[in-house]
């Protein structure tokens, strides 16, 4: 079974212009504009080291001396 993926003329969901697309969605111009507007640059996020709350008691089995 083969799937026909030839582009069809469809309306863009965002700008409502007719564009040749394989799937219904955004045209190439809208995708490029959104990629430029919302450029997802990775960054390092610093977080504090986990420290358990004082009301947490250790497991008695784990502390059991053999």
Buried (B, 14 or more C-beta within 10 A) or exposed (E): EEEEEEEEEBEBEBEEEEBEBEEEEBBEEBEEBEEEEEEEEEEEEEEEEEEEEEEEEEEEEEEEEE
